[in-house]
């Protein structure tokens, strides 16, 4: 089957999007590949289609459990066998999943980067036919990126186990230094690099200084029909803004990681199916959601980096139709952004104190607990150990960056069941224990023989209705069978999970890389400054600003962002008049001359490109010249 036939059979598309087919062909030619493709550009197809054309399994490394589960579910809906391994799974379930990759027909195995270091994965991979190693969110490997994950650094070492297997690294946003770092850290061999332009010709960017944000938001939603996302920084804000919009007659709801799984699912489904028009959310919303007709994304807070902003704003207009990305800000927002970034990096003493409290909270002994997961409620934790909540939250984030723990706030793991005994052993158990006989027959009738070979998602409520007893009694029966080693029963988890990524260490001697911590802080502040410069820039085309930030040569002005539209309204600039004004200004200070900085301040209202071209022409014609101190002066000689 050709790749186009695979695309049509499983995805229903008759042709690839621009660049996708070139990437697919590079993978099929077994070349290492780096793909930079904006949010919504179709990165997944770049590794999923060629995998289906090859023999073996594709191992996909991704850091987000929610995204991992979503991808597996989407593939299974298309009839493609896929599985995932992540924190919180029972050892037997991991064992079965890996066996199915060796002996079954599993085509995609999604894993978190931490799992690549475990003995069970390392040993089983040696027995697999791995046709491709896909590294999603590849910017996470770079300490220069905005979402650095230390376990990603182990991927190159893991690749040595499958040295002949090609690797594809994918990301939506990466600066030139991050692109270089990805290639070096993954040890890519003469990689093919595919870059899709960061320009989105259908997306109009705006950044508006506005004290009355909610009123401006309302006007935007009244003027732009269709589906919308409104991003805010705090969970409390999501509810406040959504309720205010409802009072103004706008169909809106709120979303954040603190909601129950059922609440999140219901809200998300209502929005996807257009029963809710506007979703007010933290950045927990949007990752992996395939909704192409979002007409406007509004940020009521300035994001910490242009990478984050580009990804979130890029969820608008994925259908190619006109869409808007609007940032509303106050001067106070910019100051608080700098302050909050400073606060993110807690003192080393605070990190040690919080780590010790985590060890006490989970009762994990020294040297134990690696990859063990625990229910974790931040407010209960902070209250128990008399810790300041906000500083504690930041300290946990830093401990995660250091690679000691992982905290999954948006977590859901449905109840799962697998039979430990084979057919004969199960029959003998039923004969010896008749009180379980009818219940085990019901389970087999409802969930089938797959229970003998794999973990199956079950619903205790459905079992309770079929067996005509209450749900708590069903759970009790399952627990008893689990304790008797007849089944492995994993009860549903719906609370945030904290996972130890290393054996528990001694807090006072916790190996924290202080110079690296300081370097990351400095980098974070630089990224904040870049976001602020983008936000406040009065003239430059916003698409060109983003292109320049991500190392792409800026193209023509987009013509549809706020700055481009302002320029269209301005009277046409007369280059001759600018030249005369420059000459007059330089002549006033003809002794010491004028510094380029003074010149830029004086001509702040003049188009920067026109001014630059005028100066170049005047220098070329020797009408002005540079002094030894770097100032500009009239050339009187």
C-alpha positions as CSV (number, residue, x, y, z in Angstrom):
1,X,0.0,0.0,0.0
2,X,1.4,3.5,-0.9
3,X,1.6,6.3,1.7
4,X,-1.3,8.1,-0.1
5,X,-3.4,5.0,0.1
6,X,-2.6,4.7,3.8
7,X,-3.5,8.4,4.3
8,X,-6.8,7.9,2.6
9,X,-7.7,4.6,4.2
10,X,-7.0,5.6,7.8
11,X,-7.4,9.4,7.8
12,X,-9.8,10.0,4.9
13,X,-7.5,12.5,3.1
14,X,-6.7,12.2,-0.6
15,X,-3.6,14.4,-0.4
16,X,-1.0,15.5,2.1
17,X,-0.6,19.0,3.4
18,X,2.5,21.0,2.2
19,X,5.8,19.4,3.4
20,X,4.1,16.4,5.0
21,X,4.8,14.0,2.1
22,X,8.5,15.2,1.9
23,X,8.9,14.3,5.6
24,X,7.2,10.9,5.1
25,X,9.5,10.0,2.2
26,X,12.6,11.1,4.3
27,X,11.5,8.7,7.1
28,X,10.9,5.9,4.6
29,X,14.4,6.5,3.3
30,X,15.5,5.8,6.9
31,X,17.0,9.3,7.3
32,X,17.1,11.1,10.7
33,X,14.7,14.0,10.4
34,X,13.9,17.2,12.3
35,X,10.5,18.7,11.7
36,X,9.4,22.2,12.7
37,X,5.8,22.6,12.0
38,X,3.4,25.1,13.7
39,X,0.5,24.0,15.9
40,X,-2.2,22.4,13.8
41,X,0.3,21.7,10.9
42,X,-0.2,17.9,11.0
43,X,3.0,16.8,12.7
44,X,1.6,13.4,13.8
45,X,0.9,12.3,10.3
46,X,4.6,12.8,9.5
47,X,5.5,9.7,11.6
48,X,2.2,7.8,11.8
49,X,1.8,7.3,8.0
50,X,5.4,6.0,7.3
51,X,5.1,3.7,10.3
52,X,2.1,2.0,8.8
53,X,4.1,1.5,5.6
54,X,7.0,-0.3,7.5
55,X,7.4,-3.5,9.5
56,X,7.7,-3.1,13.2
57,X,6.6,-0.7,16.0
58,X,7.2,3.1,16.3
59,X,8.2,4.2,19.8
60,X,6.9,7.7,20.4
61,X,8.4,9.8,23.2
62,X,6.1,12.5,24.6
63,X,6.1,14.3,27.9
64,X,2.4,14.8,28.4
65,X,0.2,12.0,29.6
66,X,-3.0,13.7,28.5
67,X,-1.6,14.1,25.0
68,X,-0.3,10.5,25.0
69,X,-3.7,9.1,25.9
70,X,-5.4,11.3,23.3
71,X,-3.1,10.1,20.5
72,X,-3.6,6.4,21.5
73,X,-7.4,6.8,21.6
74,X,-7.4,8.6,18.2
75,X,-5.3,5.9,16.6
76,X,-7.5,3.1,18.0
77,X,-10.6,4.8,16.6
78,X,-9.0,4.6,13.2
79,X,-8.4,0.9,13.7
80,X,-4.7,1.3,14.3
81,X,-3.3,-0.8,17.3
82,X,-1.5,1.6,19.7
83,X,-0.6,1.6,23.4
84,X,1.0,3.8,26.0
85,X,3.2,3.4,29.2
86,X,3.1,6.1,31.8
87,X,3.3,6.7,35.5
88,X,0.6,5.1,37.7
89,X,0.3,1.9,35.6
90,X,0.6,-1.5,37.3
91,X,3.8,-3.5,36.6
92,X,1.8,-6.3,35.0
93,X,0.0,-3.9,32.7
94,X,3.4,-2.5,31.6
95,X,4.6,-6.1,31.1
96,X,1.6,-7.1,29.0
97,X,1.9,-3.9,26.9
98,X,5.5,-4.5,26.1
99,X,4.9,-8.2,25.3
100,X,2.2,-7.1,22.8
101,X,4.8,-4.9,21.1
102,X,7.1,-7.9,20.7
103,X,4.6,-10.6,19.8
104,X,1.5,-8.8,18.9
105,X,0.6,-6.3,16.2
106,X,1.0,-3.0,18.2
107,X,2.2,-0.3,15.7
108,X,2.7,2.6,18.1
109,X,4.1,2.6,21.7
110,X,3.8,5.9,23.4
111,X,6.2,6.4,26.4
112,X,7.2,9.2,28.7
113,X,11.0,9.9,28.5
114,X,11.5,8.7,32.1
115,X,10.3,5.2,31.1
116,X,13.2,4.8,28.6
117,X,15.5,4.4,31.6
118,X,13.7,1.6,33.2
119,X,15.1,-1.9,33.0
120,X,11.9,-3.5,31.8
121,X,11.7,-1.2,28.8
122,X,15.4,-1.5,28.0
123,X,15.3,-5.3,28.0
124,X,12.0,-5.6,26.0
125,X,13.1,-3.1,23.4
126,X,16.1,-5.3,22.6
127,X,13.5,-8.0,21.5
128,X,11.3,-5.6,19.4
129,X,11.4,-4.7,15.8
130,X,11.5,-0.9,16.1
131,X,11.0,0.8,12.8
132,X,11.1,4.4,14.0
133,X,11.8,6.5,17.1
134,X,9.6,9.6,17.2
135,X,10.5,12.4,19.7
136,X,7.5,14.7,20.0
137,X,7.8,18.1,21.7
138,X,11.5,17.8,20.9
139,X,12.3,21.3,22.2
140,X,12.0,19.7,25.7
141,X,15.5,18.3,25.1
142,X,17.1,21.7,25.0
143,X,18.1,23.6,28.1
144,X,17.7,26.7,25.8
145,X,14.0,25.9,25.3
146,X,11.0,27.0,27.3
147,X,9.9,23.6,28.5
148,X,13.2,21.7,29.4
149,X,12.8,18.2,30.6
150,X,16.0,16.5,31.9
151,X,14.9,12.9,31.1
152,X,14.9,13.9,27.4
153,X,18.7,13.9,27.6
154,X,18.6,10.1,28.0
155,X,17.0,9.6,24.5
156,X,20.3,9.5,22.6
157,X,21.7,6.8,25.0
158,X,18.4,4.8,24.6
159,X,18.8,5.1,20.8
160,X,22.0,3.1,20.9
161,X,19.8,0.0,21.7
162,X,18.2,0.4,18.2
163,X,21.2,2.0,16.5
164,X,19.9,1.2,12.9
165,X,16.5,2.8,13.6
166,X,15.9,6.3,12.1
167,X,14.7,9.0,14.5
168,X,12.2,11.8,13.8
169,X,12.1,14.8,16.1
170,X,9.1,17.1,16.0
171,X,8.3,20.5,17.6
172,X,6.0,23.4,16.9
173,X,8.3,26.2,18.0
174,X,12.1,26.4,18.3
175,X,14.6,29.2,18.1
176,X,17.8,28.6,16.0
177,X,19.8,27.7,19.1
178,X,17.2,25.2,20.2
179,X,17.1,23.6,16.7
180,X,20.9,23.2,16.9
181,X,20.6,21.8,20.4
182,X,18.0,19.2,19.4
183,X,20.2,17.9,16.7
184,X,23.2,17.7,19.0
185,X,21.5,16.2,22.0
186,X,19.7,13.6,20.0
187,X,22.9,12.8,18.1
188,X,21.0,13.0,14.8
189,X,23.0,11.7,11.8
190,X,23.1,14.1,8.9
191,X,19.5,15.0,9.5
192,X,17.0,16.2,7.0
193,X,15.6,19.5,8.4
194,X,12.1,20.5,7.4
195,X,10.9,23.9,8.4
196,X,7.4,25.2,7.8
197,X,7.1,29.0,7.8
198,X,6.1,30.5,11.1
199,X,3.9,32.9,9.2
200,X,0.2,32.2,9.4
201,X,-1.3,34.3,6.5
202,X,-4.9,33.8,7.8
203,X,-4.1,34.7,11.4
204,X,-4.3,38.4,12.5
205,X,-2.2,39.1,15.6
206,X,-2.9,42.1,17.9
207,X,-1.5,43.3,21.3
208,X,-3.7,46.0,22.8
209,X,-2.9,48.2,25.9
210,X,-6.3,48.1,27.7
211,X,-7.3,48.8,31.3
212,X,-10.9,47.5,30.9
213,X,-10.0,44.1,29.6
214,X,-13.3,42.4,30.2
215,X,-15.3,45.1,28.3
216,X,-12.8,44.9,25.4
217,X,-13.1,41.1,25.4
218,X,-16.9,41.4,25.2
219,X,-16.6,43.8,22.2
220,X,-14.2,41.4,20.5
221,X,-16.6,38.5,21.0
222,X,-19.5,40.5,19.8
223,X,-17.6,41.5,16.6
224,X,-16.0,38.2,15.8
225,X,-18.6,35.4,15.4
226,X,-17.8,31.8,16.1
227,X,-15.9,29.6,18.5
228,X,-13.3,31.2,20.9
229,X,-10.7,30.4,23.6
230,X,-9.9,33.0,26.3
231,X,-6.6,32.2,28.1
232,X,-6.1,33.5,31.7
233,X,-3.4,32.7,34.2
234,X,-5.3,31.5,37.3
235,X,-8.0,28.9,37.9
236,X,-10.0,31.5,39.8
237,X,-10.0,33.8,36.8
238,X,-11.4,31.1,34.5
239,X,-14.6,30.9,36.5
240,X,-14.9,34.7,37.1
241,X,-14.5,35.7,33.5
242,X,-16.7,32.8,32.2
243,X,-19.5,33.8,34.6
244,X,-19.2,37.5,33.7
245,X,-19.5,36.6,30.0
246,X,-22.6,34.5,30.6
247,X,-24.2,37.5,32.4
248,X,-23.5,39.5,29.2
249,X,-25.4,37.0,27.1
250,X,-22.3,35.1,25.8
251,X,-22.3,31.3,25.9
252,X,-19.2,30.5,27.9
253,X,-17.7,28.0,30.3
254,X,-14.4,27.6,32.2
255,X,-11.7,24.9,32.3
256,X,-8.7,24.2,34.4
257,X,-6.7,21.2,35.7
258,X,-8.4,21.3,39.1
259,X,-11.7,20.1,37.8
260,X,-12.7,16.4,38.0
261,X,-12.0,14.3,34.8
262,X,-15.8,14.1,34.1
263,X,-16.2,17.8,34.4
264,X,-13.3,18.5,32.1
265,X,-14.6,15.9,29.6
266,X,-18.1,17.3,29.6
267,X,-16.9,20.9,29.2
268,X,-14.5,20.0,26.4
269,X,-17.1,18.0,24.5
270,X,-19.7,20.8,24.8
271,X,-17.2,23.3,23.4
272,X,-16.0,20.9,20.6
273,X,-19.6,20.3,19.6
274,X,-20.4,24.0,19.6
275,X,-22.9,23.8,22.5
276,X,-20.6,26.2,24.3
277,X,-19.1,29.1,22.3
278,X,-16.3,30.4,24.5
279,X,-14.0,28.4,26.7
280,X,-12.2,30.5,29.4
281,X,-9.2,28.4,30.4
282,X,-5.7,28.2,31.8
283,X,-3.0,26.7,29.5
284,X,-4.1,23.2,30.6
285,X,-6.7,23.5,27.8
286,X,-6.0,23.0,24.1
287,X,-3.1,20.5,23.9
288,X,-4.1,17.7,21.6
289,X,-7.6,19.1,20.9
290,X,-8.4,19.0,17.2
291,X,-10.9,21.8,16.6
292,X,-10.1,23.6,13.3
293,X,-12.7,26.3,13.4
294,X,-11.6,28.4,16.4
295,X,-12.1,32.0,15.2
296,X,-10.4,33.9,18.0
297,X,-8.0,33.3,20.8
298,X,-7.7,36.0,23.4
299,X,-5.0,36.2,26.1
300,X,-6.0,38.3,29.1
301,X,-2.5,37.8,30.5
302,X,0.9,38.0,28.7
303,X,2.4,34.5,28.4
304,X,5.9,33.8,29.9
305,X,7.4,33.2,26.4
306,X,6.8,33.7,22.7
307,X,7.0,29.9,22.3
308,X,4.0,29.4,24.6
309,X,2.2,32.3,23.0
310,X,2.7,31.1,19.5
311,X,1.4,27.6,20.3
312,X,-1.7,28.9,22.2
313,X,-2.5,31.6,19.7
314,X,-1.9,29.1,16.9
315,X,-5.1,27.2,18.0
316,X,-7.1,29.8,16.1
317,X,-7.8,29.3,12.4
318,X,-6.4,25.9,11.9
319,X,-9.0,25.5,9.0
320,X,-7.2,28.2,7.0
321,X,-10.0,30.7,7.3
322,X,-9.5,34.2,8.8
323,X,-9.0,34.2,12.5
324,X,-7.7,36.5,15.3
325,X,-5.1,36.2,18.1
326,X,-5.5,39.1,20.5
327,X,-3.5,39.9,23.6
328,X,-4.9,42.4,26.1
329,X,-2.5,43.8,28.6
330,X,-1.9,46.6,31.1
331,X,1.5,48.1,32.0
332,X,1.1,46.5,35.4
333,X,0.8,43.1,33.7
334,X,4.3,43.5,32.3
335,X,5.8,44.4,35.6
336,X,4.1,41.5,37.4
337,X,5.3,39.1,34.7
338,X,8.9,40.0,35.4
339,X,8.3,39.7,39.2
340,X,6.5,36.3,38.9
341,X,9.4,35.0,36.8
342,X,11.8,36.0,39.5
343,X,9.6,34.2,42.0
344,X,9.6,31.0,40.0
345,X,13.2,30.3,41.0
346,X,13.0,29.5,44.7
347,X,16.2,29.4,46.9
348,X,17.9,26.0,47.2
349,X,17.0,25.8,50.9
350,X,13.3,26.0,49.9
351,X,13.7,23.2,47.3
352,X,15.3,20.9,50.0
353,X,12.6,21.7,52.5
354,X,9.8,20.9,50.0
355,X,11.5,17.7,48.9
356,X,11.8,16.5,52.5
357,X,8.2,17.3,53.0
358,X,7.2,15.3,49.9
359,X,9.2,12.4,51.2
360,X,7.3,12.6,54.6
361,X,3.9,13.1,52.9
362,X,4.3,10.0,50.7
363,X,6.2,8.0,53.4
364,X,8.8,6.9,50.9
365,X,12.0,5.6,52.5
366,X,15.5,6.6,51.5
367,X,16.6,4.8,48.3
368,X,13.0,3.7,47.5
369,X,10.0,4.8,45.5
370,X,11.4,5.2,42.0
371,X,8.5,5.5,39.5
372,X,6.0,5.1,42.3
373,X,3.0,7.4,42.0
374,X,1.0,9.0,44.9
375,X,-2.2,11.0,45.1
376,X,-1.1,14.5,45.7
377,X,-3.2,17.5,46.8
378,X,-1.2,20.7,46.9
379,X,-3.3,22.6,49.5
380,X,-3.4,19.7,51.9
381,X,0.3,19.2,51.4
382,X,1.2,22.8,52.1
383,X,-1.1,23.0,55.2
384,X,0.2,19.7,56.6
385,X,3.8,21.0,56.6
386,X,3.1,24.7,57.1
387,X,4.5,25.7,53.8
388,X,3.6,28.9,51.8
389,X,1.4,27.6,48.9
390,X,2.7,29.7,46.1
391,X,6.3,29.3,46.9
392,X,5.7,25.6,47.4
393,X,4.1,25.3,44.0
394,X,7.1,27.0,42.4
395,X,9.5,24.8,44.3
396,X,7.7,21.6,43.1
397,X,8.0,22.9,39.5
398,X,11.8,23.4,40.0
399,X,12.2,19.9,41.5
400,X,10.4,18.6,38.4
401,X,12.8,20.5,36.2
402,X,15.7,19.0,38.1
403,X,14.4,15.6,37.3
404,X,13.6,14.4,40.8
405,X,9.8,14.3,40.6
406,X,6.9,14.6,38.2
407,X,3.6,16.2,39.0
408,X,0.6,15.5,36.8
409,X,-2.2,17.8,37.8
410,X,-4.5,16.9,34.8
411,X,-4.7,13.1,35.5
412,X,-7.2,10.4,34.9
413,X,-6.7,6.7,34.9
414,X,-9.9,4.6,34.5
415,X,-10.4,1.3,36.3
416,X,-8.6,-1.5,34.5
417,X,-8.7,-5.3,34.9
418,X,-6.7,-8.3,33.7
419,X,-6.8,-12.0,34.6
420,X,-3.7,-13.5,36.1
421,X,-4.8,-17.1,35.8
422,X,-5.0,-19.0,32.5
423,X,-8.3,-20.7,31.4
424,X,-7.6,-24.0,33.2
425,X,-6.4,-22.3,36.5
426,X,-9.5,-20.0,36.4
427,X,-11.8,-23.0,36.0
428,X,-10.2,-24.7,39.0
429,X,-10.5,-21.5,41.1
430,X,-14.2,-21.3,40.2
431,X,-14.8,-24.9,41.2
432,X,-13.0,-24.4,44.5
433,X,-14.6,-21.0,45.2
434,X,-18.3,-21.2,44.0
435,X,-19.2,-17.8,45.5
436,X,-17.1,-16.1,42.9
437,X,-18.2,-18.3,40.0
438,X,-21.2,-16.3,38.7
439,X,-19.3,-13.0,39.1
440,X,-16.3,-14.2,37.1
441,X,-18.6,-15.5,34.4
442,X,-20.2,-12.1,34.2
443,X,-16.9,-10.4,33.8
444,X,-15.8,-12.8,31.0
445,X,-19.2,-12.3,29.3
446,X,-18.9,-8.5,29.4
447,X,-15.3,-8.0,28.6
448,X,-14.3,-11.2,26.7
449,X,-11.1,-13.2,26.4
450,X,-8.9,-10.1,26.0
451,X,-8.8,-10.1,29.8
452,X,-6.4,-13.1,29.6
453,X,-3.8,-11.2,27.4
454,X,-4.3,-7.5,28.2
455,X,-5.6,-4.9,30.6
456,X,-9.2,-3.9,29.8
457,X,-10.9,-0.7,30.9
458,X,-14.0,-1.6,33.0
459,X,-16.9,0.3,34.5
460,X,-17.8,-0.8,38.0
461,X,-21.2,0.9,37.6
462,X,-22.0,-1.3,34.6
463,X,-21.0,-4.4,36.4
464,X,-23.1,-3.4,39.4
465,X,-26.2,-3.0,37.2
466,X,-25.6,-6.3,35.4
467,X,-24.9,-8.2,38.7
468,X,-27.8,-6.3,40.5
469,X,-25.7,-5.2,43.5
470,X,-24.4,-1.8,44.4
471,X,-21.1,-0.4,43.1
472,X,-19.2,-0.6,46.5
473,X,-19.9,-4.4,46.6
474,X,-18.6,-4.8,43.1
475,X,-15.4,-3.0,44.1
476,X,-15.1,-5.2,47.2
477,X,-15.4,-8.4,45.0
478,X,-12.7,-7.1,42.6
479,X,-10.4,-6.2,45.5
480,X,-10.9,-9.8,47.0
481,X,-10.0,-11.3,43.6
482,X,-7.0,-9.0,43.4
483,X,-5.8,-10.1,46.8
484,X,-6.2,-13.8,45.9
485,X,-4.0,-13.1,42.8
486,X,-6.8,-14.1,40.4
487,X,-7.0,-10.7,38.7
488,X,-5.0,-7.4,38.7
489,X,-7.5,-4.7,39.5
490,X,-6.5,-1.1,39.1
491,X,-9.1,1.2,40.6
492,X,-9.9,4.5,38.9
493,X,-7.6,7.4,39.8
494,X,-8.8,11.0,39.4
495,X,-6.5,13.0,41.6
496,X,-3.2,14.8,40.8
497,X,-0.3,12.3,40.8
498,X,3.2,12.9,42.1
499,X,5.8,10.4,40.8
500,X,9.4,10.0,42.1
501,X,11.6,9.9,39.0
502,X,14.7,8.7,41.0
503,X,15.1,6.6,44.2
504,X,14.3,8.9,47.1
505,X,17.3,11.0,48.0
506,X,18.5,12.6,51.2
507,X,17.1,16.2,51.2
508,X,20.1,18.0,52.8
509,X,22.4,16.5,50.2
510,X,20.0,16.8,47.2
511,X,22.2,17.2,44.2
512,X,20.9,20.5,42.9
513,X,22.9,22.1,40.0
514,X,22.9,25.7,41.3
515,X,24.8,27.2,38.3
516,X,22.3,25.5,36.0
517,X,19.4,26.8,38.1
518,X,20.8,30.4,37.8
519,X,21.3,30.0,34.0
520,X,17.7,28.8,33.6
521,X,16.5,31.8,35.6
522,X,18.5,34.2,33.4
523,X,17.1,32.4,30.2
524,X,13.5,32.7,31.6
525,X,14.0,36.4,32.2
526,X,15.3,36.8,28.6
527,X,12.3,35.0,27.2
528,X,10.0,37.2,29.3
529,X,11.8,40.3,28.0
530,X,11.3,39.0,24.4
531,X,7.5,38.5,25.1
532,X,7.3,42.1,26.5
533,X,9.1,43.6,23.5
534,X,6.7,41.8,21.2
535,X,3.7,43.0,23.2
536,X,4.8,46.6,23.3
537,X,6.3,47.0,19.8
538,X,4.5,50.0,18.3
539,X,5.2,49.5,14.6
540,X,6.7,46.2,13.3
541,X,4.5,43.6,11.7
542,X,3.8,41.0,14.4
543,X,4.2,38.0,12.0
544,X,7.7,39.4,11.1
545,X,8.5,39.8,14.8
546,X,7.6,36.1,15.4
547,X,9.5,35.0,12.3
548,X,12.6,36.8,13.5
549,X,12.4,35.4,17.0
550,X,12.2,31.9,15.7
551,X,15.2,32.4,13.3
552,X,13.2,32.6,10.1
553,X,14.0,35.4,7.6
554,X,11.0,37.7,7.9
555,X,8.9,37.8,4.8
556,X,6.6,40.5,3.6
557,X,4.4,42.3,6.3
558,X,1.3,40.3,6.9
559,X,-1.0,43.3,6.3
560,X,-3.6,42.1,8.8
561,X,-2.0,42.5,12.3
562,X,-2.8,45.6,14.4
563,X,0.6,47.2,13.5
564,X,0.1,46.6,9.8
565,X,-3.4,48.0,9.9
566,X,-2.2,51.1,11.8
567,X,0.5,51.6,9.1
568,X,-2.1,51.5,6.4
569,X,-4.0,54.3,8.0
570,X,-0.9,56.5,8.4
571,X,-0.2,59.1,5.6
572,X,2.3,57.9,3.0
573,X,5.9,58.6,4.1
574,X,7.9,60.9,1.7
575,X,11.5,59.5,1.7
576,X,12.8,62.9,0.6
577,X,11.2,64.6,3.6
578,X,12.7,62.0,5.9
579,X,16.2,62.7,4.4
580,X,15.8,66.4,4.9
581,X,14.7,65.9,8.5
582,X,17.7,63.6,9.2
583,X,20.1,66.2,7.7
584,X,18.6,69.0,9.8
585,X,18.7,66.9,13.0
586,X,22.3,65.8,12.5
587,X,23.4,69.4,11.6
588,X,22.1,70.6,15.0
589,X,24.7,68.5,16.8
590,X,27.4,68.6,14.2
591,X,30.2,68.8,16.7
592,X,30.1,65.5,18.7
593,X,27.5,64.1,16.3
594,X,24.3,62.1,17.0
595,X,24.3,58.5,18.4
596,X,22.2,55.9,16.5
597,X,20.2,55.6,19.8
598,X,19.4,59.3,19.9
599,X,18.4,59.2,16.2
600,X,16.1,56.2,16.8
601,X,14.4,58.1,19.7
602,X,14.0,61.2,17.6
603,X,12.5,59.3,14.7
604,X,10.4,57.0,16.8
605,X,7.3,57.8,14.8
606,X,9.0,57.2,11.4
607,X,8.9,53.8,9.8
608,X,12.0,51.9,10.9
609,X,12.7,50.5,7.4
610,X,12.4,53.9,5.7
611,X,14.7,55.5,8.2
612,X,17.3,52.6,7.8
613,X,17.2,52.9,4.0
614,X,17.6,56.7,4.2
615,X,20.6,56.5,6.5
616,X,22.2,53.8,4.2
617,X,21.7,56.0,1.2
618,X,23.1,59.1,2.9
619,X,26.2,57.1,4.1
620,X,26.7,55.6,0.6
621,X,26.6,59.1,-0.9
622,X,28.9,60.4,1.8
623,X,26.4,63.0,2.9
624,X,26.9,61.8,6.5
625,X,29.7,59.7,8.1
626,X,30.5,57.9,11.4
627,X,32.9,59.6,13.9
628,X,35.5,57.6,15.8
629,X,33.0,57.3,18.7
630,X,30.3,55.8,16.5
631,X,28.2,58.9,16.2
632,X,26.8,60.2,13.0
633,X,27.8,63.7,11.7
634,X,27.5,65.7,8.5
635,X,30.4,65.1,6.1
636,X,31.6,68.6,5.6
637,X,34.8,67.6,3.8
